Each structure stands twice: as structure tokens, then as C-alpha cells.
């Protein structure tokens, strides 16, 4: 009896059932809080024709960008797709379909998808190309457009800690889209830095309850930094004052 | 003399008020953080999920899990909070952010803004900009007044795909501080040493100049 134990032993097991032409929602912002090993597993499996839903598409050799060279992505729904030369090439050549979506709308699409809300009205994008073909309705004298929710066949998530029941805690701004994506997957797979025993996580501090999570695996992470910006060390501290 | 990027940021910082929650976009806007007056408290919101953004980290403090919306490594100020992207945009779309500062390619007399796409050339996406301009009441756009070739960016009608419609009321360029009202630009202040004539020449949309126009104080 597995009960509520969500832990799986291998990345192959974690991504079992992913097949061509599925929709995959991925957590992460830039390269921060991305499920880097789950992405590598999709690359290894060679699954094709995927629709990816993610704020960004990684860089050329890291993150979701690794799915580009073998043309595994058919379509991407994202808010910002700079920083990636191969992406730009495929998009300009018409090999890759891109649906640019405002960041807040993207987050809300996931939240709504996970919460059983099929669509919502928002002021974001009114009068812009984003509104093309969408229903406009006026509330209290202001126009809003109708945006539809997103549900994924899979959601791939990176969290900091999980217990065996799939309760999740995220760390700092690596949280970003992850808790929303976690709710919106038919199968939600989470990779974490540490798996703890049930009862070790304070129930008051859990960000994502295990009910949303189907599989948990422990991984090791590169955590690449996209823009390494620093200030000089305080000279007094440096001197040990 | 046209304002430098730092001077634009310096002038924007004069619009900050004590207790403001502020979102700073990419480009010139982050520089505003360097000019927050000492006698007020301001909290910076970064739309990837951080309220209370601190300064850049030292080498020792760098944390890959702590970045801002420009994907730069940052630190947290005292009293910071962390949240997910939906919560972050609930703050923005719900009108809880007191001031938003962001860049643009073009702005027009009807308060339209184009800032995210140059068809055929630059197609990177809007990120959070569409949410920010739709959700905020108090927005300052920072940009150069004209292109390097002298083509005005303050137009009768934006030519590029819009980021938002009818949402911009204040523009601070390297030449002028301008308010948008009743389908016209209104000149509020000019950069030190820049003449009203120069500003008129480089403003494509209708510009109202009433009375003496004061120089900005930096």
C-alpha cells in the first residue's frame, strides 16, 4: 500500500506517461526555480509536439531551451522569450508557435485552471494585440477581456522541500509560478532538494498541500544564475571590523 | 543639456512619497532605487514574487534562489515578503502598487503606450508590462524623447503594437517632464538648459505649453 506516499525512485518513473503532443506546464522564472532535471528527462525521452506553458523558455543550453534543438516543442505559451538564439530562429522561421501572454494573465490562467475556473475577465491587454479575438465586456464602465484557464497533462515543479505526502515548501523567489503550476497539472511531478518525513514540515508553513502533487523525486541542482549582479563587500566587514 | 539616465532616475525619485510601494521596470527605472530620499521609506515590488527588494548582494551573499524581475541577483530588505506569481499580480492588477515606473518605445497623446514589440525585429514578449500598465493608476514612463536620428517618441498615435491603451498620464524624458491629459501632451518642466523650442521640435503629438516652463531641479 503506497497510501499518500508520492516519492518515486527515478526520473524515468517521474515522467512516465508523458507522450507526444501533450501540454506541459512548467514552474520557474527565468532560470530561477526551474525543474531542471525533469526538463532533462523530457529531453532524454525525446517526447515531441509538446505545448509548453512557462513564463520563459530557458537559455540556449539550459532550462527549457534544451528541448529546442530536437524540435520537441510545437508551441509555447509564455510572457517573455528573450535570451535564447535558437528560440528566436525557430520562431522567425515559423517552426515554433508562440503565444505571448502577459505574465499576470499567465499566472492567473494556471491558478484558474487548478481551481476549476474555466475563464476570467481581466483589464490586462485590453486594446492590445493580446485582445485579438477575445470577448470584451464592460464592468463598472471599464472594459475587460475574457481569458481562458490552462490545465496541463503534466505540470513540472521545482520545490525546496517536500515530505513523502507531497506537501511542498519553496525557497525565496524560486517559488514564482511553481505553486500555481502545481495546481494545474493532471499529473503534477515535483523535484526537490530534500525529502523529509511526514510530520516534519510545519502545517502552517506549507505552501502547496500534497493534494495537488502526484509524484515527488529528490534531485541535485545546478541552479544557474542568469544575471550575476553584485555590490562590493562592505570594506569594514571585509576588514573584520 | 539632455538628462543622463541617472538624472532621469533622480527626477523620478522626487515623485516618491513616504510609504509608497513601487514597482520599477527594466532599463532606467531600476536606477531610481539609487535616489530614494533618506527621509522617506519606500518598498520595492519585484513582480517575480518579492516585496521589499534590497540592494545587490556581495559575492558572499549571492543566492540563486533570490532574483528580481530583471533576473538579477538581489537581497531582501528588512520586512520583505515572498509570494507566488498570482499573488504578485493580484497586488499589481488589484491596484495596490502606489507607483509604477517603466520604459517605452512610444507614447501618444491618448495615453497609449508601446513598449514590448517591434514586429519583425524584436519579439521578446511583454513580461509583466501589460499587467502593470493596466493595473496601476500612477505610472511614470521613462524614455528618451526622440531616437538617435531625431525621430520623436511622443506621438499623435503609437505606431507599434500597444502594451496598454489610455493608461499613461506622466512621461519623463531626457528633455522634459510631460503630463498627458485631454488627448494632449502638457509640458510641465524642461531639463536644465533645454529650450521649450527644442522640446516642441522633438514632440510629434500636440504639445500644450502654458506660461513659463520651469527647469527641473536635480
Interface residues (C-beta under 8 A of the other chain):
Chain A: X29 X30 X31 X32 X33 X55 X78 X79 X80 X81 X82 X88 X91 X98 X100 X102 X103 X104 X105 X106 X107 X108 X110 X111 X122 X123 X124 X125 X126 X127 X128 X129 X130 X160 X170 X171 X172 X173 X174 X175 X176 X177 X178 X179 X180 X207 X223 X224 X225 X226 X227 X228 X229 X230 X231 X232 X233 X234
Chain B: X46 X47 X48 X49 X50 X55 X56 X57 X58 X59 X60 X62 X63 X64 X65 X66 X67 X68 X70 X71 X72 X73 X74 X76 X82 X83 X84 X85 X86 X88 X89 X92 X93 X112 X117 X123 X124 X125 X126 X127 X128 X129 X130 X131 X134 X135 X161 X162 X163 X164 X165 X166
